[in-house]
Amino acid sequence: MYSRLPVLSFFNFRISAAAFFLMGAIYISTGIFSNATEQSSVIRPHAKGQQFLLIGTICFLVSECTGSYWCLKWYGDSWHWSRNFLEASCVFTGMMLAFHIPVDWHLPKPVRVLVGCVPAMGGLALLLL
C-alpha cells in the first residue's frame, strides 16, 4: 500500500505543509519585533510569513486531494467522519482564519502573531499526535 503514488504524496505533502506552516509561524513571530513599514522595499516578515502559509496551504490541499483519491480507489479506508478528518478540518479553518482577518480590525500584534501561528500548531499536532 505504501508504494503507491497517492499514498506517498498524501503523507509527504502533509509533512511539507507542516514545515511551511512552521516557517510561516517563525516569520510572523519575528514580525512582532520588526520595525519595517508598509512602504519599505524589503519584504516585511509578516508578509513573508503569509507567503509561507500560502505555500503550506497549497501543500495541505494537495495532500487532502491525493488522500481523497487514495480512498476513492479503495486503497485506504472509505470516507467517514473521523478524528483525522476533524483534525484536518480544524487545520484548514485555522489557515482560513489566518488569511481572512481584515486589516481594518486593528488587532494588536500579539493577537495577529497568535492567529498566524494557529496553522503551524495544527500541522504539528497532525504529525505528532
DOGURO-103308 format. One record per residue (C-alpha): residue number from 1; x, y, z negated. Coordinates in steps of 0.02 Angstrom, whole numbers, padded with zeros to 5 digits. Last residue first. Example, Ala and Ser with C-alpha at 12.3 -4.5 7.8 and 13.67 -1.06 7.14 Angstrom:
// residues 2
R   resi       c1       c2       c3
R      2    00684   -00053   -00357
R      1    00615   -00225   -00390
This chain:
// residues 129
R   resi       c1       c2       c3
R    129   -00024    00653   -00884
R    128    00142    00715   -00814
R    127    00103    00749   -00632
R    126   -00073    00816   -00650
R    125   -00020    00918   -00803
R    124    00122    00993   -00701
R    123    00000    01049   -00568
R    122   -00120    01120   -00698
R    121    00016    01218   -00787
R    120    00081    01283   -00622
R    119   -00093    01331   -00564
R    118   -00126    01426   -00728
R    117    00037    01526   -00720
R    116   -00035    01668   -00617
R    115   -00179    01687   -00740
R    114   -00055    01703   -00884
R    113    00051    01828   -00788
R    112   -00103    01932   -00747
R    111   -00152    01930   -00931
R    110    00024    01982   -00984
R    109    00022    02125   -00855
R    108   -00136    02206   -00922
R    107   -00290    02194   -00811
R    106   -00329    02344   -00702
R    105   -00493    02272   -00634
R    104   -00457    02369   -00475
R    103   -00334    02236   -00418
R    102   -00473    02108   -00397
R    101   -00440    01933   -00466
R    100   -00454    01818   -00316
R     99   -00286    01735   -00294
R     98   -00251    01673   -00471
R     97   -00432    01621   -00494
R     96   -00427    01523   -00331
R     95   -00274    01429   -00391
R     94   -00356    01392   -00559
R     93   -00510    01325   -00470
R     92   -00398    01211   -00365
R     91   -00311    01148   -00523
R     90   -00480    01117   -00606
R     89   -00543    01022   -00453
R     88   -00386    00913   -00453
R     87   -00414    00874   -00638
R     86   -00596    00831   -00607
R     85   -00548    00718   -00462
R     84   -00422    00629   -00573
R     83   -00549    00606   -00713
R     82   -00671    00526   -00595
R     81   -00818    00568   -00485
R     80   -00819    00432   -00355
R     79   -00733    00406   -00189
R     78   -00685    00229   -00145
R     77   -00522    00169   -00214
R     76   -00371    00153   -00101
R     75   -00326    00090    00072
R     74   -00508    00094    00118
R     73   -00478    00200    00273
R     72   -00586    00337    00199
R     71   -00491    00325    00034
R     70   -00324    00359    00119
R     69   -00405    00495    00224
R     68   -00465    00577    00063
R     67   -00291    00566   -00009
R     66   -00223    00641    00152
R     65   -00341    00789    00130
R     64   -00301    00807   -00056
R     63   -00115    00811   -00021
R     62   -00137    00934    00122
R     61   -00238    01042    00002
R     60   -00101    01036   -00129
R     59    00034    01078   -00002
R     58   -00067    01227    00061
R     57   -00098    01285   -00117
R     56    00088    01269   -00156
R     55    00128    01380   -00006
R     54    00002    01507   -00071
R     53    00071    01498   -00248
R     52    00246    01527   -00178
R     51    00182    01681   -00087
R     50    00096    01739   -00246
R     49    00262    01727   -00337
R     48    00343    01834   -00204
R     47    00207    01963   -00230
R     46    00236    01960   -00419
R     45    00424    01971   -00396
R     44    00406    02128   -00288
R     43    00476    02116   -00114
R     42    00611    02248   -00096
R     41    00561    02399    00009
R     40    00481    02477   -00144
R     39    00322    02575   -00113
R     38    00217    02469   -00233
R     37    00344    02491   -00372
R     36    00479    02378   -00439
R     35    00509    02397   -00627
R     34    00521    02211   -00659
R     33    00497    02134   -00832
R     32    00319    02074   -00800
R     31    00374    02015   -00628
R     30    00484    01884   -00709
R     29    00328    01787   -00756
R     28    00258    01800   -00580
R     27    00423    01735   -00509
R     26    00426    01590   -00633
R     25    00243    01549   -00602
R     24    00272    01547   -00415
R     23    00420    01430   -00436
R     22    00312    01314   -00543
R     21    00170    01318   -00418
R     20    00295    01276   -00278
R     19    00359    01127   -00378
R     18    00181    01068   -00417
R     17    00136    01079   -00233
R     16    00290    00977   -00186
R     15    00238    00840   -00309
R     14    00062    00838   -00235
R     13    00135    00837   -00059
R     12    00240    00685   -00103
R     11    00097    00586   -00182
R     10   -00031    00612   -00043
R      9    00102    00606    00094
R      8    00159    00435    00037
R      7   -00017    00367    00027
R      6   -00067    00437    00196
R      5    00094    00368    00276
R      4    00075    00188    00218
R      3    00222    00106    00127
R      2    00139    00123   -00043
R      1    00000    00000    00000
